[in-house]
Each structure stands twice: as C-alpha cells, then as structure tokens.
C-alpha cells in the first residue's frame, strides 16, 4: 500500500469518527417529574421562603452563630468529604481522557557479557549488544458509540452528587448543632427549676421533721417530703450529666476539645424571635441538597446504561509510531536509521456467555432503583416539612395551655401557703401543690425547646443553610 493510500485511509477513518461523534446509545437524560402539592400541609407563619435567607439571619443568636462558624471551618467530617469532592472531580478528568489521542515515548539500549568458567562463551569475547531504539507513539480510540462520552456523563453526575452530599452534610450539621444548642438552653432552664425545687422541698422536710418531733405531723407527711427532696436532688446530677455530654458532642463537631459551650439563657426569647416562611413545595426540589444528590445519582445510572449498550459494538483505534534504531543509541539520529508505522484496529465481542446482556439489564435495574430512591427522598422531604409546620402550629396551643397550667399550679402553691399561714390548712397541702408545679414547669421548658427547634429544623428541611 502506497503512502498516499495510507493517508487516504486515515483521512477516511477520521471522517467516520467526526461523522459519528454525535452517535450515542442509551436513554436520553430527562429530569424526573415528581408531582408535588401546590402548598404544604400545615400553616406557614410568613410570606416568602426562609431558605433564601443566610443562616446568620435566621438563627438570631450570636453565640450560636459563633459556634456554627467554628463547625463550618473546623469540622473534620466536612474536611474529609471536601477532599472526596475534589477526588470525584479528578475522576471526571480521568473519564474524559480517552476522548483525546494518547502519546507516549520509549527508549532502550542494552549491552552485556556472557562467560562460563572464566572463558567467554562466544568468539566475540562474550560481549552481546541489542540495537538501541527511541520512539514516539500515539493512539486514539474512536468514541463512535458514545461509550466514553456516557462514561464522562456518569462521572460528572457522580461528582455533582458528591458536591450535593457535601452541602447536605453542612445543613445536617447546622441542624444538629442548632438543636443541640437550644437543648442546652432547655437543660439549663430545667436545672434551675430542679435547684429551686430542692430548696423548696428541703424547707418542707425540715418543717415536717420539726412537726413530727413535736407530735403535730405524721410519718406519712415526712416520708412524702423526703421522697420529693431525694427525687429532686437526683435530677440535678442527671441534668448536669446530660449537659456535659451534649457540650462535649458540640465541641467535637466544632473541632474543639471537650469544654463549655457559651450560650444564652432565655429559651423563650429565641422561640418567639423567629417567624417561619415555607414557600411552595416545588422550591424544595431545587434547594434540598439530598434531593439534588439523588437526582445526580439517577443521572449517573442513566448514563451507565449507555455505556453498557455501547459495549455491544466494536472498538476502533488508530495508532502511529516513529523513531530511530541503532547499535549505539547515541548515534541513532546521526545515522538516520528511522522507522515509522501507522495502523488501525477493530475489536468487538462475539460471544461472552450472556455477560453483555446481563450487564445491560443490571444497569437498567440500577436505574430503576435510583429512580425509586429519588422519589422516596422527595416524599420523605414533603412529609418532614409538613410535620414540622404542623408541629410548630400546634405547639403554640400546647405552650399556651401549659403556661395556663403552670400559672394555676403557681397560684395553688401561693394559696396553699396563705392557708397554711392562716392556720386553716396543713403544710402538706403546700407540698402537694409543689409536687404539681415543678414538673409542669419542666414540661413547659421542654415544649419551648420543641417550638424553638422548629426554626432550624424547618430551615434545613426547606434546603437552607448550605450556600
């Protein structure tokens, strides 16, 4: 074959490659359609969407914001996942590399001596040498069927999914830390209530003991006062233990050694400071990183089907090489002992025991599984948001009724104390009123925490806090 014919073959193959560049197998990607309601089930307390706001604006507590800044800058899980995101982006470059010609080089030269029993094996004195060579080579696999392009699409979607998982971890940490901070405020309030109850129960016990010694009170009243005091005293170290454990957890999330977490002391003010605005359900699909990650995983699964289908078709590669050869590589260029070659190869499957068909079906099954996973994530997101909206709405009524109960119990204690001072009631009546007041106060603190925690919970559920 003459050089002209060889060049003609190369040109024709190149034309085929360019003409088939748009040829790609597998289903086209379409964003999955998911029917969502026009509005959420549950009441939104404001207009707009709180997910559009920065977290520093939504969480109106400077000490909490300072803690979150440490979390976002020093959390080790975030740092590890950030490196995984960078690695996923590198794999996109690796997947894209076969789209371009590959070039390489090689060089070799060897010389040696063979001897046996001190004598040379060959008449040449045992010295042997191989021709030295230096060559450049290039190869290019034509992506006629879109195998490489689909692989790039899959890798790119995987990298974007990893980025969304990173964003999802950010808002997960925001929610965990914010709710933990508010829980500390609740535990502080319950600890103050427990200490106040200890003082009150101790006064009651001292009084009943004095009355028992004077023959006025009976052992039942004294035992009841002792039980109330001991139970209240047991609550103090239990609450302190919970506080220390939660502080250590938040310290670790913020990249700190275990220690105290600076915080405010008025949970009620935080609970009443923020309004919630949920926007419309369709916004969630575009904002929530976990939904966006599942969408990218679905896109990667869709591209993998194309890769599996392309494996049915032959692989066509172009190769070229040229270089110098000489007994002495140092003189190869001067002696002009050159060589070159070009070629094309075609390889494809004939029979593989059903492997290709099974692989394609497996990729389709993986796509259907990813689609179901995506839809499940959307449904769970809608359910979470609606539950939080309803919870915050109902907690307003719950706190109102609990505050009425606390006020009534407090008035009962005051009236019982007045009746006792007037001599028309025993102090045991005061103790019974206290036994109802203090648990009601602790329950009110718990409801206030739940109400306040709805703010960071709903904010992250709507997809806010990762930008």
C-alpha positions as CSV (number, residue, x, y, z in Angstrom):
1,X,0.0,0.0,0.0
2,X,1.5,3.3,-1.0
3,X,1.9,6.2,1.4
4,X,-0.9,8.1,-0.4
5,X,-3.4,5.2,0.1
6,X,-2.4,5.0,3.8
7,X,-3.0,8.7,4.3
8,X,-6.4,8.3,2.5
9,X,-7.4,5.5,4.9
10,X,-6.5,7.7,7.8
11,X,-8.5,10.6,6.5
12,X,-11.5,8.4,5.8
13,X,-11.3,7.0,9.3
14,X,-11.1,10.5,10.7
15,X,-14.1,11.5,8.7
16,X,-16.0,8.5,10.1
17,X,-15.0,9.5,13.6
18,X,-16.2,13.0,13.1
19,X,-19.4,11.9,11.4
20,X,-20.2,9.5,14.3
21,X,-19.2,12.0,17.0
22,X,-22.9,12.7,17.8
23,X,-23.8,9.0,17.8
24,X,-24.5,7.8,21.4
25,X,-26.6,4.9,22.7
26,X,-28.7,4.6,25.8
27,X,-31.7,6.6,27.0
28,X,-31.5,10.4,27.0
29,X,-31.5,12.1,30.3
30,X,-34.6,13.8,31.4
31,X,-35.1,15.3,34.9
32,X,-37.7,13.1,36.6
33,X,-41.1,14.5,37.0
34,X,-42.5,14.4,40.5
35,X,-46.0,15.7,41.2
36,X,-45.9,17.8,44.4
37,X,-48.8,19.7,46.0
38,X,-49.3,23.4,45.5
39,X,-48.8,24.2,49.1
40,X,-47.7,22.4,52.2
41,X,-49.9,20.7,54.7
42,X,-49.5,22.9,57.7
43,X,-49.5,26.7,58.4
44,X,-46.7,28.9,57.3
45,X,-46.3,31.9,59.6
46,X,-44.9,34.3,57.0
47,X,-44.6,35.1,53.3
48,X,-41.7,34.1,51.1
49,X,-39.2,31.3,51.9
50,X,-36.9,31.4,54.8
51,X,-34.5,29.0,52.9
52,X,-33.5,32.1,50.8
53,X,-32.0,33.8,53.9
54,X,-28.5,33.3,55.3
55,X,-28.4,31.1,58.4
56,X,-26.9,34.1,60.4
57,X,-30.2,35.9,59.7
58,X,-32.5,33.0,60.5
59,X,-30.7,32.0,63.7
60,X,-30.8,35.2,65.7
61,X,-28.3,34.3,68.4
62,X,-24.7,35.5,68.1
63,X,-23.3,32.8,70.4
64,X,-25.0,30.1,68.3
65,X,-23.7,31.7,65.1
66,X,-20.1,31.8,66.5
67,X,-20.4,28.1,67.3
68,X,-21.6,27.4,63.8
69,X,-18.8,29.3,62.2
70,X,-16.3,27.0,64.1
71,X,-18.3,24.0,62.9
72,X,-18.1,25.0,59.3
73,X,-14.4,25.9,59.4
74,X,-13.1,23.0,61.6
75,X,-15.4,20.1,61.4
76,X,-13.4,17.0,60.4
77,X,-16.2,15.2,58.6
78,X,-16.7,18.3,56.4
79,X,-13.0,18.4,55.7
80,X,-12.9,14.7,54.7
81,X,-15.9,15.0,52.5
82,X,-14.4,18.1,50.9
83,X,-11.4,16.1,49.8
84,X,-13.7,13.4,48.5
85,X,-15.4,16.0,46.3
86,X,-12.1,17.1,44.9
87,X,-11.2,13.4,44.2
88,X,-14.6,13.0,42.4
89,X,-13.8,15.9,40.2
90,X,-10.4,14.4,39.3
91,X,-12.2,11.2,38.2
92,X,-14.1,13.3,35.6
93,X,-10.8,14.2,34.0
94,X,-9.8,10.6,34.1
95,X,-13.0,9.5,32.4
96,X,-12.7,12.3,29.7
97,X,-9.0,11.5,28.8
98,X,-9.8,8.7,26.2
99,X,-11.6,11.3,24.1
100,X,-8.2,12.7,23.1
101,X,-5.3,11.0,21.4
102,X,-2.7,9.5,23.8
103,X,1.0,10.0,23.1
104,X,4.0,8.3,24.6
105,X,7.7,7.6,24.2
106,X,10.1,4.7,24.7
107,X,13.8,4.2,24.6
108,X,16.0,1.1,25.1
109,X,19.6,0.0,24.8
110,X,21.4,-2.9,26.4
111,X,24.9,-4.4,26.4
112,X,26.4,-7.3,28.3
113,X,28.9,-10.2,28.5
114,X,28.3,-14.0,28.9
115,X,31.1,-16.1,30.4
116,X,31.4,-19.7,31.7
117,X,34.2,-20.9,33.9
118,X,36.1,-17.6,33.3
119,X,36.0,-18.1,29.5
120,X,33.9,-16.3,27.0
121,X,31.0,-18.3,25.6
122,X,31.1,-16.6,22.2
123,X,34.0,-16.0,20.0
124,X,33.3,-12.3,20.3
125,X,34.6,-12.4,23.8
126,X,31.1,-12.9,25.2
127,X,30.0,-9.4,24.6
128,X,26.5,-9.1,23.4
129,X,24.5,-6.0,22.5
130,X,21.0,-5.2,21.3
131,X,20.2,-2.4,19.0
132,X,19.3,0.8,20.8
133,X,16.0,2.4,19.9
134,X,14.0,5.6,20.6
135,X,10.4,6.0,19.5
136,X,7.3,8.2,19.9
137,X,3.9,6.6,19.7
138,X,0.3,7.8,19.6
139,X,-3.0,6.1,19.8
140,X,-6.7,7.2,19.7
141,X,-9.7,5.1,20.3
142,X,-12.6,6.5,18.3
143,X,-15.7,7.0,20.5
144,X,-18.1,6.1,17.7
145,X,-20.8,4.7,20.0
146,X,-20.6,7.2,22.9
147,X,-19.1,4.8,25.4
148,X,-16.5,7.3,26.6
149,X,-19.0,10.2,26.5
150,X,-21.5,8.3,28.6
151,X,-18.8,7.4,31.0
152,X,-17.9,11.1,31.3
153,X,-21.5,12.0,31.9
154,X,-21.7,9.3,34.6
155,X,-18.5,10.5,36.3
156,X,-19.6,14.2,36.1
157,X,-23.0,13.3,37.6
158,X,-21.2,11.4,40.4
159,X,-19.0,14.4,41.1
160,X,-22.0,16.7,41.3
161,X,-23.8,14.2,43.6
162,X,-20.7,14.2,45.9
163,X,-20.9,18.0,46.0
164,X,-24.5,17.9,46.9
165,X,-23.7,15.3,49.7
166,X,-21.2,17.8,51.0
167,X,-23.8,20.6,51.0
168,X,-26.3,18.2,52.7
169,X,-23.7,17.5,55.4
170,X,-23.4,21.2,56.0
171,X,-27.1,21.7,56.7
172,X,-27.2,18.4,58.7
173,X,-24.5,19.8,61.0
174,X,-26.3,23.2,61.1
175,X,-29.5,21.5,62.3
176,X,-27.7,19.2,64.7
177,X,-25.7,21.9,66.3
178,X,-28.5,24.5,66.4
179,X,-30.9,22.0,68.0
180,X,-28.2,20.9,70.4
181,X,-27.5,24.5,71.4
182,X,-31.2,25.0,72.1
183,X,-31.4,21.8,74.0
184,X,-28.6,23.1,76.3
185,X,-30.7,26.1,77.0
186,X,-33.6,23.9,77.8
187,X,-31.5,21.8,80.2
188,X,-30.2,24.9,81.8
189,X,-33.8,26.0,82.5
190,X,-34.7,22.6,83.8
191,X,-31.6,22.6,86.1
192,X,-32.7,26.0,87.6
193,X,-36.2,24.5,88.2
194,X,-34.7,21.4,89.8
195,X,-32.5,23.5,92.1
196,X,-35.4,25.7,93.1
197,X,-37.5,22.6,93.8
198,X,-34.7,21.1,96.0
199,X,-34.7,24.3,98.2
200,X,-38.4,24.2,98.5
201,X,-38.6,20.5,99.3
202,X,-35.8,20.8,101.8
203,X,-37.7,23.6,103.6
204,X,-40.8,21.3,103.6
205,X,-38.8,18.4,105.0
206,X,-37.3,20.4,107.8
207,X,-40.7,21.7,108.8
208,X,-42.3,18.2,108.8
209,X,-39.4,16.8,110.9
210,X,-39.8,19.6,113.4
211,X,-43.6,19.0,113.5
212,X,-43.0,15.2,113.8
213,X,-40.8,15.7,116.8
214,X,-43.5,18.0,118.3
215,X,-46.2,15.4,117.6
216,X,-48.0,17.6,115.1
217,X,-47.1,15.9,111.8
218,X,-47.2,12.2,111.0
219,X,-44.6,10.0,109.3
220,X,-46.6,9.9,106.0
221,X,-46.1,13.7,105.5
222,X,-42.4,13.4,106.5
223,X,-41.8,10.5,104.2
224,X,-43.5,12.3,101.3
225,X,-41.4,15.3,101.8
226,X,-38.2,13.2,102.0
227,X,-39.2,11.4,98.7
228,X,-39.8,14.7,96.9
229,X,-36.5,16.1,98.1
230,X,-34.5,13.0,97.1
231,X,-36.1,12.8,93.7
232,X,-35.4,16.5,93.0
233,X,-31.8,16.1,94.2
234,X,-31.3,13.1,91.9
235,X,-32.4,15.2,88.9
236,X,-29.6,17.7,89.4
237,X,-26.6,15.4,88.6
238,X,-28.6,13.7,85.9
239,X,-29.2,17.0,84.2
240,X,-25.6,18.0,84.7
241,X,-24.5,14.7,83.1
242,X,-26.7,15.4,80.1
243,X,-25.4,19.0,79.8
244,X,-21.7,17.8,79.9
245,X,-22.4,15.1,77.3
246,X,-24.1,17.5,74.9
247,X,-21.4,20.1,75.4
248,X,-18.7,17.5,74.5
249,X,-20.6,16.4,71.4
250,X,-21.0,20.0,70.2
251,X,-17.3,20.7,71.0
252,X,-16.3,17.8,68.8
253,X,-18.5,18.9,66.0
254,X,-16.9,22.3,66.2
255,X,-13.4,20.8,66.1
256,X,-12.7,21.7,69.7
257,X,-11.5,19.7,72.7
258,X,-14.3,18.9,75.2
259,X,-15.3,22.1,77.1
260,X,-18.0,24.5,78.0
261,X,-20.3,25.8,75.3
262,X,-21.1,29.6,75.6
263,X,-24.8,30.2,75.3
264,X,-27.7,32.5,76.2
265,X,-30.1,31.6,79.0
266,X,-33.5,32.6,77.7
267,X,-35.1,29.9,75.5
268,X,-38.4,31.7,75.4
269,X,-36.9,34.7,73.7
270,X,-35.3,32.6,71.0
271,X,-38.6,30.7,70.5
272,X,-40.6,33.9,70.0
273,X,-38.0,35.7,67.8
274,X,-38.4,33.9,64.5
275,X,-41.2,33.6,62.0
276,X,-41.2,30.7,59.6
277,X,-42.0,31.0,55.9
278,X,-42.0,27.8,53.9
279,X,-42.7,29.0,50.4
280,X,-44.1,26.4,48.0
281,X,-43.3,22.7,47.7
282,X,-41.7,23.0,44.2
283,X,-38.9,25.1,45.7
284,X,-37.8,22.1,47.8
285,X,-36.9,20.1,44.7
286,X,-34.4,22.8,43.6
287,X,-33.0,23.7,47.0
288,X,-32.6,20.5,49.1
289,X,-29.1,19.0,48.5
290,X,-30.2,15.5,49.3
291,X,-32.8,15.6,46.6
292,X,-30.3,17.2,44.2
293,X,-27.8,14.4,45.0
294,X,-30.3,11.7,44.3
295,X,-31.1,13.3,41.0
296,X,-27.4,13.3,40.0
297,X,-27.1,9.7,41.1
298,X,-30.1,8.9,38.9
299,X,-28.4,10.7,36.0
300,X,-25.3,8.7,36.5
301,X,-27.3,5.5,36.5
302,X,-28.9,6.6,33.3
303,X,-25.5,7.2,31.6
304,X,-24.3,3.8,32.8
305,X,-27.0,2.2,30.7
306,X,-25.5,3.9,27.6
307,X,-22.0,2.6,28.5
308,X,-23.4,-0.9,28.8
309,X,-25.2,-0.7,25.4
310,X,-22.0,0.6,23.7
311,X,-20.1,-2.4,24.9
312,X,-22.0,-4.4,22.3
313,X,-20.2,-2.6,19.5
314,X,-16.7,-2.8,18.3
315,X,-13.8,-0.6,19.5
316,X,-11.8,1.1,16.7
317,X,-8.4,2.5,17.5
318,X,-5.8,4.4,15.4
319,X,-2.1,4.0,16.2
320,X,1.0,5.7,14.9
321,X,4.7,5.3,15.8
322,X,8.0,6.6,14.7
323,X,11.6,6.5,15.9
324,X,15.2,5.6,15.5
325,X,17.2,2.4,15.9
326,X,20.9,1.8,16.1
327,X,23.5,-0.4,17.7
328,X,24.6,2.7,19.6
329,X,21.6,4.9,20.6
330,X,23.9,7.9,20.9
331,X,24.5,7.8,17.1
332,X,20.9,6.8,16.0
333,X,20.0,10.3,15.0
334,X,23.2,10.9,13.1
335,X,22.9,7.6,11.1
336,X,19.3,8.3,10.2
337,X,18.1,4.7,10.9
338,X,14.5,5.6,11.2
339,X,11.3,3.7,11.3
340,X,7.6,4.5,11.4
341,X,4.2,2.9,11.2
342,X,0.5,3.6,11.3
343,X,-2.4,1.3,11.8
344,X,-6.0,0.8,12.7
345,X,-7.5,-1.9,14.8
346,X,-11.0,-3.2,15.4
347,X,-12.1,-5.4,18.2
348,X,-15.5,-6.4,19.3
349,X,-17.4,-9.2,21.1
350,X,-18.9,-12.2,19.5
351,X,-19.9,-14.4,22.4
352,X,-19.4,-13.8,26.1
353,X,-21.9,-16.1,27.8
354,X,-24.6,-13.6,28.3
355,X,-22.4,-11.2,30.1
356,X,-23.2,-8.1,28.0
357,X,-27.0,-8.7,28.1
358,X,-26.9,-9.3,31.9
359,X,-24.7,-6.2,32.4
360,X,-27.2,-4.0,30.4
361,X,-30.2,-5.4,32.4
362,X,-28.3,-4.9,35.7
363,X,-27.7,-1.2,34.7
364,X,-31.4,-0.8,33.9
365,X,-32.3,-2.3,37.3
366,X,-29.9,0.0,39.0
367,X,-31.5,3.0,37.2
368,X,-35.0,1.9,38.4
369,X,-33.7,1.5,41.9
370,X,-32.1,5.0,41.8
371,X,-35.4,6.4,40.5
372,X,-37.4,4.9,43.3
373,X,-34.8,6.2,45.8
374,X,-35.1,9.7,44.3
375,X,-38.9,9.6,44.6
376,X,-38.7,8.3,48.1
377,X,-36.4,11.1,49.1
378,X,-38.9,13.7,47.7
379,X,-41.8,12.1,49.5
380,X,-39.9,12.0,52.8
381,X,-38.9,15.7,52.4
382,X,-42.5,16.7,51.9
383,X,-43.6,14.7,54.9
384,X,-40.9,16.1,57.1
385,X,-41.7,19.7,56.2
386,X,-45.4,19.3,56.7
387,X,-44.9,17.6,60.0
388,X,-42.7,20.4,61.3
389,X,-45.2,23.1,60.1
390,X,-48.0,21.3,61.9
391,X,-45.8,20.7,65.0
392,X,-44.9,24.4,65.2
393,X,-48.6,25.4,64.7
394,X,-49.8,23.0,67.4
395,X,-47.1,23.8,69.8
396,X,-48.4,27.4,70.1
397,X,-51.6,26.0,71.5
398,X,-49.7,23.4,73.6
399,X,-47.5,26.0,75.2
400,X,-50.4,28.3,75.8
401,X,-52.3,25.6,77.7
402,X,-49.1,24.5,79.6
403,X,-48.4,28.1,80.7
404,X,-52.0,28.3,82.0
405,X,-51.4,25.1,83.9
406,X,-48.1,26.4,85.4
407,X,-49.7,29.7,86.4
408,X,-52.6,27.7,88.0
409,X,-50.2,25.5,89.9
410,X,-48.1,28.5,91.0
411,X,-51.3,30.2,92.3
412,X,-52.2,26.9,94.0
413,X,-48.9,27.0,95.9
414,X,-49.4,30.6,96.9
415,X,-53.0,29.9,98.1
416,X,-51.9,26.8,100.0
417,X,-49.1,28.8,101.7
418,X,-51.6,31.5,102.6
419,X,-54.0,29.0,104.0
420,X,-51.2,27.4,106.0
421,X,-50.1,30.7,107.5
422,X,-53.7,31.5,108.4
423,X,-53.8,28.1,110.2
424,X,-56.7,26.7,108.2
425,X,-54.6,24.2,106.2
426,X,-51.7,21.8,106.8
427,X,-48.3,22.4,105.2
428,X,-48.8,19.0,103.5
429,X,-51.2,20.8,101.2
430,X,-48.4,23.2,100.1
431,X,-46.2,20.2,99.4
432,X,-48.8,18.6,97.2
433,X,-49.2,21.8,95.2
434,X,-45.4,22.0,94.8
435,X,-45.3,18.4,93.5
436,X,-47.6,19.5,90.7
437,X,-45.9,22.9,89.9
438,X,-42.3,21.9,89.4
439,X,-42.9,19.0,86.8
440,X,-45.2,21.3,85.0
441,X,-42.5,24.0,84.7
442,X,-40.0,21.4,83.4
443,X,-42.5,20.3,80.8
444,X,-43.1,23.9,79.7
445,X,-39.4,24.3,79.2
446,X,-39.4,21.1,77.0
447,X,-42.3,22.5,74.9
448,X,-40.5,25.8,74.4
449,X,-37.4,23.8,73.2
450,X,-39.5,21.9,70.7
451,X,-41.0,25.1,69.4
452,X,-37.7,26.9,69.1
453,X,-36.1,23.8,67.4
454,X,-38.7,24.0,64.7
455,X,-36.8,27.1,63.3
456,X,-33.5,25.4,62.4
457,X,-35.3,22.2,61.6
458,X,-37.7,23.7,59.1
459,X,-34.9,26.0,57.7
460,X,-32.8,23.0,56.8
461,X,-35.7,20.9,55.7
462,X,-36.5,23.5,53.1
463,X,-32.9,23.4,51.9
464,X,-31.5,26.5,53.6
465,X,-28.1,26.9,55.2
466,X,-25.7,25.3,52.7
467,X,-24.9,28.3,50.4
